[in-house]
Amino acid sequence: MDEMVAQMVELRKGKMTEDQCREALSHGNYFGTMLVKMGVADCLLGGATYSTADTVRPALQLIKTKPGNKIVSSCFILVRPAATGDNEVLAMGDCAINIKPTEDDLVEIALETADCAKIFGIDPKVAFLSYSTLGSGKGEDVDKMRNACAKAKAANPDLAIDGELQFDAAVSPRVAQTKCPDSKVAGHANTFIFPDINAGNIGYKIAQRLGGFDAYGPILLGLNAPINDLSRGCNALEVYSMAIITAALS
């Protein structure tokens, strides 16, 4: 324990005293995060008895974000049986962490969500969602999604990205043919980027409760090590599933 306390004091660089670090490490969220930081554990799954904030805070303080990343974000992976016998798999972000992301935040969220989608066998076709499709509507949030989409395309030209798109244009080939026939994403999107946490949280829960999807997440993105969060209302199957996902990301 003394070694762990000393390393945490060094990591916090004057922001926490030795006594404060020792007290923090008496709690499972900080103790588990330090095990990952020290290389004793490969990953961490928390949140069953802690809020999302209390799971993310130690990770930001001790694990920190990956080089090139400025924020921690999250995505959900949604799965349901398809008519073909295979599974339909979608990715949605950010549904849990960033309340009102900026344009640059949305770029990072989109690229991280697309990378996570690939791990789950999705060939990401990324739609920046809005109440407007390629200029059909006006407003501050429309501009934000359009600009973020343009920045994401510039950051990763090889990734299939389009926006801003309404949800029907993003998923319905018929609607896409009418609203945006030249889009390579519209009508076939499988990775959805929401303008804020209101839309994201509502959206994934509609898919889960009315669309028959199983929702796995939130999967935290942008950290130097796999650390994931559970709902405090989680059941044993959700713990089991997220434990497998967290281990697969390590």
C-alpha positions in Angstrom: 0.0 0.0 0.0 2.8 2.4 0.8 4.2 2.0 -2.7 0.8 2.7 -4.2 0.3 5.8 -2.0 3.7 7.1 -3.0 3.0 6.6 -6.7 -0.4 8.3 -6.4 1.2 11.3 -4.6 3.6 11.6 -7.5 0.9 11.3 -10.1 -1.3 14.0 -8.4 1.7 16.4 -8.3 0.8 18.4 -5.2 -3.0 18.3 -5.8 -3.4 15.7 -3.1 -1.5 15.1 0.1 -0.2 11.7 1.2 -3.0 11.4 3.7 -5.6 12.3 1.0 -4.2 9.7 -1.3 -4.2 7.1 1.3 -7.9 7.9 2.1 -8.8 7.8 -1.5 -7.2 4.4 -2.0 -9.4 3.0 0.8 -12.2 3.2 -1.8 -12.5 0.7 -4.6 -12.7 3.1 -7.5 -9.3 4.7 -6.7 -7.7 1.4 -5.6 -8.7 -0.4 -8.7 -7.6 2.4 -11.0 -4.2 2.5 -9.3 -3.9 -1.3 -9.9 -4.3 -0.6 -13.6 -1.9 2.3 -13.5 0.8 0.2 -11.8 0.3 -2.7 -14.3 -1.0 -5.1 -11.7 -4.3 -5.2 -13.6 -4.9 -4.9 -17.3 -8.3 -3.2 -17.1 -11.1 -2.1 -14.8 -14.9 -2.4 -14.7 -16.6 -0.3 -12.1 -19.8 1.6 -11.5 -22.0 -1.0 -10.0 -21.7 0.9 -6.7 -20.3 4.2 -7.9 -21.7 6.9 -10.1 -20.2 7.5 -13.6 -18.5 10.6 -12.3 -16.8 8.6 -9.5 -15.6 6.0 -12.0 -14.3 8.5 -14.6 -12.7 11.0 -12.1 -9.9 8.5 -10.9 -9.3 7.4 -14.5 -8.8 11.0 -15.6 -6.6 11.8 -12.6 -4.4 8.6 -12.7 -4.7 6.9 -16.1 -5.2 10.1 -18.1 -6.2 10.4 -21.8 -4.3 8.9 -24.7 -1.8 11.0 -26.6 -3.7 13.2 -29.0 -6.9 12.9 -27.0 -8.3 15.8 -25.0 -11.5 14.3 -23.6 -12.9 11.0 -22.4 -16.1 10.0 -24.2 -18.2 6.9 -24.5 -20.2 4.8 -26.8 -22.8 2.0 -26.7 -22.7 -1.1 -28.9 -26.2 -2.2 -29.7 -27.0 -5.7 -30.9 -30.2 -7.5 -32.1 -30.9 -10.5 -34.3 -31.3 -9.7 -38.0 -33.8 -11.3 -40.4 -30.8 -12.9 -42.1 -29.9 -14.9 -39.0 -26.9 -12.7 -38.3 -26.7 -9.9 -35.7 -27.4 -6.3 -36.5 -24.7 -4.3 -34.7 -24.7 -0.5 -34.3 -22.5 2.0 -32.4 -23.8 5.2 -30.8 -21.8 8.0 -29.1 -21.6 10.0 -26.9 -24.5 8.8 -24.8 -23.1 9.1 -21.3 -20.2 11.5 -20.6 -20.1 14.8 -22.5 -23.1 16.9 -21.8 -22.8 19.5 -24.6 -19.7 18.6 -26.7 -18.0 21.2 -28.9 -17.2 20.7 -32.6 -13.7 19.5 -31.7 -15.1 17.2 -29.0 -17.5 15.7 -31.6 -14.6 14.9 -33.9 -12.8 13.0 -31.2 -16.0 11.2 -30.2 -16.7 10.2 -33.8 -13.2 8.9 -34.5 -13.0 7.0 -31.2 -16.5 5.6 -31.6 -15.6 4.4 -35.2 -12.4 2.7 -33.8 -14.4 1.0 -31.1 -17.1 -0.1 -33.7 -14.4 -1.9 -35.7 -13.4 -4.0 -32.7 -17.0 -5.3 -32.6 -17.0 -6.2 -36.3 -18.7 -3.1 -37.6 -17.4 -1.5 -40.9 -18.2 2.0 -39.6 -20.4 4.3 -41.7 -20.6 7.4 -39.5 -23.6 9.7 -39.5 -23.5 13.1 -37.6 -27.1 13.3 -36.6 -29.3 16.4 -36.5 -32.8 17.7 -37.2 -31.4 18.8 -40.6 -30.1 16.9 -43.6 -27.3 18.6 -45.5 -28.6 22.1 -45.0 -32.4 21.5 -45.0 -32.7 23.1 -41.6 -31.0 26.1 -39.8 -29.7 26.6 -36.3 -26.7 26.6 -34.1 -26.7 22.8 -33.5 -27.0 22.2 -37.2 -23.9 24.3 -37.9 -22.1 22.5 -35.1 -22.8 19.0 -36.5 -22.0 20.1 -40.1 -18.7 21.7 -39.1 -17.8 18.8 -36.9 -18.5 16.4 -39.7 -16.2 18.4 -42.1 -13.4 18.3 -39.5 -13.8 14.6 -38.9 -13.6 14.0 -42.7 -10.4 16.0 -42.8 -8.9 14.2 -39.9 -9.7 10.7 -41.4 -10.4 10.9 -45.1 -10.5 7.1 -45.4 -13.5 6.8 -43.0 -17.0 6.8 -44.4 -18.5 9.9 -42.7 -21.4 12.2 -43.6 -23.6 14.8 -42.0 -25.4 16.6 -40.9 -28.1 13.9 -41.4 -31.6 13.3 -40.0 -32.0 9.8 -38.6 -34.4 8.7 -41.3 -31.9 9.8 -44.0 -29.1 8.0 -42.2 -30.8 4.6 -42.0 -33.5 4.4 -44.7 -32.2 3.9 -48.3 -35.5 5.2 -49.6 -35.3 8.4 -47.7 -31.7 8.8 -48.4 -32.3 8.5 -52.1 -34.7 11.4 -51.9 -32.8 13.7 -49.4 -29.1 13.0 -50.2 -28.7 10.6 -53.2 -25.0 11.2 -53.5 -24.1 10.3 -50.0 -22.1 7.1 -49.4 -23.3 6.9 -45.8 -26.9 7.9 -45.9 -29.3 5.0 -45.9 -26.6 2.7 -44.6 -25.2 4.3 -41.4 -24.3 2.1 -38.5 -22.3 4.4 -36.3 -24.3 7.4 -35.0 -22.9 10.6 -33.5 -25.3 12.7 -31.4 -25.2 16.4 -30.9 -25.4 16.2 -27.1 -26.0 13.9 -24.2 -29.8 14.5 -24.3 -30.1 13.1 -27.8 -27.6 10.3 -27.2 -29.0 9.0 -24.0 -32.6 9.2 -25.3 -31.6 7.6 -28.6 -29.9 4.5 -27.3 -32.6 3.9 -24.8 -35.3 4.1 -27.5 -33.3 1.6 -29.5 -33.0 -0.6 -26.4 -36.5 -0.5 -25.1 -38.6 -0.2 -28.3 -36.2 -1.4 -31.0 -35.3 -4.7 -29.3 -31.6 -4.0 -29.2 -29.3 -5.2 -26.4 -27.2 -2.2 -25.3 -23.6 -2.8 -24.1 -21.9 0.2 -22.4 -21.1 2.8 -21.8 -17.7 1.9 -23.2 -15.3 4.7 -22.2 -13.1 6.0 -25.0 -9.9 8.0 -25.1 -8.2 6.7 -21.9 -4.7 5.2 -21.8 -6.2 1.9 -20.5 -9.6 0.1 -20.7 -11.8 1.4 -17.9 -15.5 0.9 -18.2 -18.6 2.0 -16.3 -21.7 0.1 -15.2 -25.1 1.4 -14.3 -25.8 1.2 -10.6 -29.0 -0.7 -11.7 -27.1 -3.3 -13.5 -27.9 -7.0 -13.3 -25.5 -10.0 -13.3 -25.7 -10.5 -17.1 -24.8 -6.9 -17.7 -21.8 -7.2 -15.4 -20.7 -10.5 -17.2 -21.1 -8.9 -20.6 -19.3 -5.7 -19.8 -16.5 -7.7 -18.1 -15.9 -9.6 -21.4 -16.0 -6.4 -23.4 -13.5 -4.7 -21.1 -11.1 -7.6 -21.2 -11.4 -7.7 -25.0 -10.3 -4.1 -25.2 -7.2 -4.6 -23.1 
